[in-house]
Structure formats: C-alpha cells, structure tokens
C-alpha cells in the first residue's frame, strides 16, 4: 500500500471534531478535553450542519477527527481532502470499516498523532460534474462513489459510456455507478463489483441490474475520466449515498474522474491490516462452515 510523508515537525495547532447527531455528548466532551489537556485548540461541528460555517474555520485546521460511523468519515473526507488536511476516523457506529480507531483508543491515538507515530495513507477522491446543454450544472466530490438510478416508474436507463475520448459502449440498466478503490468495498461490492486495494488510483464502473447478462463491472486505469451520457432517462444522481439526490435528465452528461488532491488518512495500523479488516468486518475469506 502506498503512503506519503507529512511534516511531523509542524505543531498540531487546531483540530476539527466532526460528528453526527448520534454521537454521544460524553464522547465529544472527552475528545475536547483530551486535546485541551495537550494544549491543542479544537472546535466541533455537526456533519449535517451548514457547510459554509464549517469551511470558514478549516483554513487554520490541520487535523479533522470524525466521531461516528463510516457516514461521518465520508463527510469528513469531502471537507478534508480538497484542503489537504489529514483525517482521523474514530468509530462510534456499528461497522466502522473506514475508521482507524475505536472509541476507547481515542486518547492513545491523539497522543500518537501528536508524537508523530503514524503514517499517512492516500485515497483517491472522485469528482463528478453534471453537464446540461453544454453548461456545468453542478460539481461534487465523494470518497466512495457516484450512483445514477432511474426514478419512479421510468424505464431502464440507457447510458452511453466513454473513457478518455474512447467509446466503451451503450448499456440498458436500472442504474450505473462509478466508484473509487475505497468505494469498491461499499455499494459497488453489494452490486457485484470487484474489491480493489484502497490506495489504488483506478476507478471501477458497476452496472446496476443490467438488461444484458454480458454487461459486467469494468476497472479503468488511473487518470481516466469516465463520461456517462444519459441517452434515456430521467434519473437521479447521488454521491456517497447523500440523502438529497440531484435530478438528471435525458441528454445530460456526467463526467467522473479523480480530484486533483487525494485524501490523507491517518493510520496507526500496518498497511496489511486492510486484508484482515476484510475478514473481520465483511467476513471475506471466512468459511461459512467452520473448518475442522
């Protein structure tokens, strides 16, 4: 797995504590106290709060700590990645596949970060641009995937796929998604996509209930922009499972590619931990019947 070096001589000045509504106040208070005891300034934010209020304070922030599950980690990634801020995930949820620490490990993790005893693992961030009649309507980023689904009683979508100016084909399906390597173990996996080692820069395209049985997921190499032209709609677009979908019309095009900056994830565990986590969290490689 790849990693990158950061300036460990630079002091930890300001920390954003990002949490969801379900985070226990006692855990948030414990995190604040742990940082204040170490003479580190911190501020807290609700992941579902106004984005403008959060981004205004990120300029002087050099660590984002998420308290919650994978959804809170994804929200933190969208804030931290474009600004080059390292992200440390603390699991308060059920699965916590993306996070690094459990709640009881929080203080030890903060100590290790302050002491420079960590590594940075880089993850590709997906950037999606919705174009309509030659105009960019919206641009959003996500760590996991973008999903385009048919809506209501609409017929199957028909989508024309282009990669780097090269025609790939036209498919009929209930939907289609483009996922990063990080997102390959999320919705893409549930839809039959392959597992990619999370630091890979590749993108994977996964059809959702395609009409033709021969249409299967495909992995594209790093640096490629994937273009999805909606030949027959309407549809709805969601990035990282966002609660609010965006309308996609017939004739629209979605351009999906890597964001110029990658996410910096704080890790204390060794790189090979990913494969153990597949077994522990997802049950991959674990026999259904106990081995004799």
C-alpha positions in Angstrom: 0.0 0.0 0.0 1.2 3.5 -0.8 1.7 6.2 1.8 3.0 9.7 1.9 5.2 11.7 4.2 3.9 14.7 6.1 5.7 17.4 8.0 5.8 15.9 11.6 7.8 19.0 12.8 4.8 21.2 12.2 2.8 21.5 15.5 -0.8 20.4 15.8 -2.4 23.8 16.0 -6.2 23.3 15.5 -8.4 20.3 15.3 -11.9 20.0 13.9 -14.1 17.4 15.7 -16.7 16.4 13.2 -19.6 14.3 14.5 -23.2 13.3 13.6 -26.3 13.8 15.6 -25.9 10.3 17.1 -22.6 10.9 18.7 -22.8 10.7 22.5 -22.0 14.1 24.1 -19.8 12.4 26.6 -17.5 11.2 23.8 -17.4 14.6 22.2 -16.5 16.2 25.6 -13.9 13.5 26.2 -12.2 14.4 22.8 -12.3 18.1 23.5 -10.8 17.6 27.0 -8.1 15.2 25.6 -7.0 17.9 23.1 -7.2 20.8 25.6 -5.1 18.8 28.1 -2.5 18.7 25.3 -2.7 22.4 24.7 -4.3 21.9 21.3 -7.1 24.3 20.1 -10.2 22.5 18.9 -13.7 23.2 17.6 -16.6 20.9 16.9 -19.0 20.7 14.0 -22.1 18.8 13.1 -21.6 16.9 9.9 -25.2 17.8 8.9 -24.8 21.5 9.7 -24.3 24.4 7.3 -21.2 23.7 5.2 -20.3 27.4 4.9 -20.0 27.6 8.7 -17.6 24.6 8.7 -15.5 25.5 5.8 -14.9 29.0 7.2 -13.0 27.5 10.1 -11.0 24.9 8.2 -8.3 27.4 6.9 -6.3 27.1 10.2 -7.2 23.5 10.9 -4.5 20.8 10.4 -6.4 17.7 11.6 -10.0 16.5 11.2 -11.2 13.9 13.7 -14.5 12.2 12.9 -16.6 10.7 15.7 -19.2 8.4 14.3 -19.5 5.6 11.7 -18.5 5.4 8.0 -21.0 8.1 7.0 -19.3 10.7 9.3 -16.0 9.6 7.9 -17.2 10.2 4.3 -18.5 13.7 5.3 -15.1 14.4 6.8 -13.3 13.2 3.7 -15.3 15.7 1.5 -14.2 18.5 3.7 -10.6 17.5 4.4 -9.4 16.2 1.0 -9.6 19.4 -1.1 -7.8 21.3 1.6 -5.0 18.7 2.2 -6.0 18.2 5.8 -5.3 14.7 7.4 -8.3 12.8 8.5 -8.6 10.5 11.6 -11.7 8.4 11.9 -13.0 7.2 15.3 -15.7 4.6 15.1 -18.8 5.1 17.2 -21.0 3.2 14.8 -21.7 -0.5 14.0 -19.3 -1.3 11.2 -16.6 1.3 11.1 -14.9 -0.2 8.0 -13.2 3.1 7.1 -12.3 4.4 10.5 -9.0 3.8 12.3 -9.8 3.8 16.0 -12.5 2.5 18.3 -13.8 5.0 21.0 -11.6 3.5 23.7 -8.5 4.1 21.6 -9.1 7.8 21.1 -6.7 9.3 23.6 -3.9 6.9 22.7 -4.5 7.8 19.1 -4.3 11.5 19.7 -1.1 11.0 21.6 0.5 9.0 18.8 -0.5 11.6 16.2 0.9 14.5 18.3 4.1 12.5 18.8 4.4 11.8 15.0 3.9 8.0 15.4 1.6 7.5 12.5 1.6 7.1 8.7 -0.5 8.8 6.0 -2.4 6.6 3.6 -3.6 8.4 0.4 -7.0 7.7 -1.1 -8.4 8.9 -4.5 -11.3 11.3 -4.3 -14.0 11.2 -7.0 -15.0 14.4 -8.7 -18.3 14.4 -10.6 -19.5 17.2 -13.0 -23.1 17.2 -14.3 -23.4 18.9 -17.7 -26.6 20.0 -19.3 -26.8 21.7 -22.7 -23.1 22.5 -22.7 -23.1 24.0 -19.2 -21.7 22.7 -15.9 -24.8 22.5 -13.6 -23.1 21.1 -10.5 -19.7 19.7 -9.4 -19.5 17.5 -6.3 -16.9 15.2 -4.8 -17.0 12.0 -2.9 -14.8 9.3 -1.4 -16.9 6.2 -2.3 -19.0 6.5 -5.5 -21.5 8.3 -7.7 -24.7 6.4 -8.4 -27.2 7.2 -11.2 -30.5 5.4 -10.8 -33.8 5.5 -12.8 -36.5 7.2 -10.9 -40.1 6.3 -10.2 -41.8 4.2 -12.9 -39.3 5.2 -15.5 -38.0 2.6 -17.9 -34.4 1.3 -17.7 -31.8 3.9 -18.2 -29.8 3.9 -21.4 -26.3 5.2 -20.8 -23.5 5.8 -23.3 -20.1 5.3 -21.7 -16.9 7.0 -22.9 -13.5 6.8 -21.3 -10.8 9.3 -22.3 -12.5 10.0 -25.6 -12.8 6.3 -26.4 -16.3 4.8 -26.8 -16.9 1.9 -24.4 -20.5 1.1 -25.2 -24.1 1.7 -24.6 -26.0 -0.2 -21.8 -29.5 -0.5 -20.5 -29.8 -0.9 -16.8 -31.6 0.2 -13.6 -28.6 2.4 -12.9 -24.9 2.7 -13.1 -22.2 3.7 -10.6 -18.6 4.8 -10.7 -16.6 4.0 -7.6 -13.1 4.6 -6.3 -11.0 1.9 -4.8 -12.2 2.9 -1.4 -15.8 2.7 -2.5 -15.2 -0.7 -4.1 -16.0 -2.3 -0.7 -19.3 -0.4 -0.3 -22.3 -0.2 -2.6 -20.1 -1.3 -5.6 -19.4 -4.6 -3.8 -23.0 -5.1 -2.9 -23.8 -4.7 -6.6 -21.3 -7.3 -7.7 -18.2 -5.2 -8.3 -14.7 -6.3 -7.5 -12.7 -5.4 -4.4 -9.8 -3.0 -5.1 -6.9 -2.4 -2.7 -8.0 1.0 -1.3 -4.9 3.1 -2.2 -5.2 2.2 -5.9 -6.0 5.1 -8.2 -8.2 3.0 -10.5 -11.9 3.7 -10.9 -14.5 0.9 -11.3 -17.7 1.1 -13.3 -20.5 -1.1 -12.0 -23.9 -1.5 -13.8 -26.9 -2.0 -11.6 -29.3 -4.7 -12.8 -28.2 -4.5 -16.5 -30.5 -5.8 -19.1 -27.8 -7.9 -20.8 -26.2 -10.6 -18.7 -22.9 -10.0 -20.5 -22.6 -6.5 -19.1 -20.2 -6.7 -16.2 -18.2 -4.4 -14.0 -15.0 -2.9 -15.5 -11.9 -1.4 -14.0 -10.3 1.7 -15.6 -6.7 2.7 -15.1 -5.6 5.8 -13.2 -6.1 9.3 -14.7 -9.0 8.4 -16.9 -12.2 10.5 -17.0 -15.4 8.4 -17.4 -18.2 10.1 -19.2 -21.8 8.9 -18.8 -24.2 10.3 -21.3 -27.9 9.7 -20.4 -29.5 8.6 -23.7 -32.8 7.7 -22.0 -33.8 9.0 -18.6 -34.9 10.5 -16.3 -32.6 9.6 -13.4 -31.3 10.7 -10.1 -27.7 11.2 -9.0 -26.3 10.6 -5.5 -22.7 10.9 -4.3 -21.6 8.8 -1.3 -25.2 7.9 -0.6 -26.3 11.5 0.0 -29.8 11.9 1.4 -30.6 14.5 -1.3 -30.5 13.3 -4.9 -29.9 15.5 -7.9 -32.2 15.3 -11.0 -30.6 14.0 -14.2 -32.4 14.5 -17.5 -32.2 12.8 -20.8 -29.3 14.4 -22.7 -27.3 15.2 -19.6 -23.7 14.0 -19.2 -21.8 13.1 -16.0 -18.1 13.4 -16.1 -16.4 11.3 -13.4 -12.7 11.5 -12.7 -10.1 11.8 -9.9 -10.0 15.0 -7.9 -6.6 16.8 -8.2 -5.9 16.2 -4.5 -6.0 12.8 -2.7 -7.4 12.3 0.8 -4.8 11.9 3.6 -6.0 9.2 6.0 -4.2 8.9 9.4 -3.2 5.3 10.1 -1.5 3.7 13.0 -2.0 0.1 11.9 0.3 -1.5 9.3 -0.7 -1.4 5.7 -1.6 -5.2 5.5 -4.3 -4.5 8.1 -6.7 -3.9 5.2 -6.9 -7.6 4.4 -7.5 -8.6 8.0 -10.2 -6.0 8.1 -12.0 -7.5 5.1 -12.3 -10.7 7.1 -13.2 -9.1 10.5 -15.7 -6.5 9.1 -17.1 -8.1 5.9 -16.4 -11.8 6.5 -14.4 -12.1 3.3 -12.4 -15.4 3.2 -14.1 -16.7 6.3 -15.7 -20.2 5.7 -19.4 -20.4 6.1 -18.9 -23.8 7.8 -16.2 -23.9 10.5 -13.0 -25.7 9.3 -12.2 -29.0 11.0 
